[in-house]
Amino acid sequence: MISALNGFGLVIGWMDIMGALLFELMIVYTLRRRCKNNSNAAGELHATELQQQQQEQQNDIINVRPWMLWAYLLLLNVWILVSLLMIAGILLHQPNLLLFWLVWCMCGLLFDVLFVLWWCWELIVGDAFEALTNILISLLTMVIEFGFIYVIYHIYMNLLDVPHMPAFKLRFLKPLF
C-alpha cells in the first residue's frame, strides 16, 4: 500500500519523464528538419530557389546552434535519470535516492533565478514585452518547482521517519514457502 503523498510524488516523477520525452521529441524533430534543409541546400538549386530557402530558414522560430540542442538533449536525459531515481526511491523506500532529485531541482531554481535577473536586465535595455513574458514564465516555473520540492521533501522526511522496515530485500531470491 502506498500513501497519497507518495502517490503524488510518483505522479510528479512520471510527469517529469513525460515532459522531458516530449521536449526530446521536439528537439529531435528540429534537428532532423535542419539536417534535411541543409542536405537540400547542398544540391544544385537555382538561385531563386536557394534564396527562397534561405529566407524560409531565416524565418524559422528556432535560431539556435545544433550543439545547443544536443546539450539540451543531454540535460533532458539526466532529468529523466534523476526522475527515475526519485521514483525508485519512493517505491523502494530509499530516501537517499530522493536527494538526487532534490539537488537537481534546487540547481534548476538557481538557473531560474539567474534567468529572471537576466530578463530584468533585458527589460531595462531591450524588448520589454518579451522580457516580461519570459519573467512571468520563469516565475510560474519557479512556483511549480517550489511546490514539487515541498512535496518530495515531505516524502523524503516521511521515509526517514519510518522505522527501517525490510524494504524490497530481493524476495525473488528466497523461497516463497
N, C-alpha and C positions, 0 to 999 in steps of 0.2 A: 504494500500500500504506500502511496506517495502523497505527501501533503499538498494542499492547494498552492502554497508558496513555492514548493519545489516544482510543481507542475507549471507554474507561471515562469519559473526560471528555465525550464525545458523549452517552453514556447519561445522565450526570448532567444535562446540558443538556436533553435531551428529557424526562426525568422531571420536571425543574423546570417545564417548559412544561405537561406533562400535569397536574401537581398544581395549577398556577395556573389552568388552564382548568376543572378540577373545582371549585375554590373559586369561580370566577366563576359557574359554573352554579348553585351553591348560593345565592349571593347574589342572582342574577337571579330565581331561584325565590322567595326570601324577599321580594324587593321586589314581585314580581307578586302574591304571596299577600296582602301588606299592602294593595296597591292595590285588589285585589278586595274585601277585607274593608272597606276604607274606602268603596268605592262602594256596597256593600250597606248600610252604616250610613247613607248619605246618603238613601236612600229611606225611605218611610214604613213603619216597623215598629211592631208592637205593643210595649208597654212590657216585657212579659215576654221577647219575642224579643230586644229591644235589650239588656236586662240579661244575658240568656244569652250573647249575642255578646260583650259587654264582658268577661264572666267568662272566656270562651274566650281572648280576646286577652290577658288578664292572666296566663293560664296558659301562654302561649307561652314557649318556651325562650329565644328571642332577644328581648331587650328593649332594643334599641339604636335610635338615631335613624337615619332614612334617609340623612342626609348622611354619617354614618359609614360606611355600606355603600358609598355612591358613592366616598368617599375610598379605601376598601379596594379597590374595583374599579380605581381609578386606579393604586394601588400594584401590584396584580397585573399590570396591563398593562405597567407599567415593568419588572416582574420578567420577563415574557415577552420584552420587547425586549432586556433585558440578557442573558438566556439565549441568545437568537438571535445576539447579538453574540459571545458566547463560542463558540457552535457555529461561526459563520463564522470566528472567529479560529483555531480548530483546523483546520478544513477548508482554509482559505486560507493557513495557516502565517503568520499575522499575530499575533504575541504581544501587540501593543499592544491588540488588541480584548479580550483576556482580562483586561486591567486593569479594565475596567468591571465585570465580574462579580466580581473580587476585592474591589474597593472596595465594591460593593453588599453582598457577604456580610459584610465587616468592619462595615459600618453595621448590618446585621442582628444581628451578635453584640453590638454595643453596645446595641441595643434589648433583646436578651435579658438582658444583664447588668442593665439598668435594671429590667426586669420582675421578675427574680429578687430584686433588692433591695426592690422594691415589695411583692412577695408575702412576703418575710421580715418586712416591717413588718406586713402583714396577718396573718401567722402569730402575731405578738405580740399584736395588738389585736383581731383579728377571728376569722373562721371558720378554725380550724386545719386541718380536713380538706380544704377547698377550696384553701387556701393551699399545703399540702403537695403536693396533686395538681398544681397549677399549677407549683410549683417543680420537681417531677420531670419534667414535660413539657418545661419550658424547658431543664433540664439535658440531657435527651435530645436536644432540638433542637440545642443548642449542640455536643454531641459529634458529631452527624452533620454539622453545618455545619463544624466544625473538620476533619473528615475530607475533606469536599468541597474545602475551601480548600487542604488539603495536596495533594490530587491535582491540582487546577487550577494551583496554584503550581508544582508539578514539571513539568507540561506547559508552563507559561509559561517556566520555566528551560530546558527541553529545546528549545523553539522558538527561544529566544535563542541557544543554543549551536550550532545547526545553521548551517553555512556558508550564507550567503544564496543559496539556490537560486532559480531563476526560478519563483516560486510563483504559479500562476494568472495568467499575463500575457495575458489575453483572447485565447486561442488561436483563438477563432472569428472574429476579425478578420483573421487571417493565412491565406494559402492553405495547404491541407493538404499539398500536394506541394512 
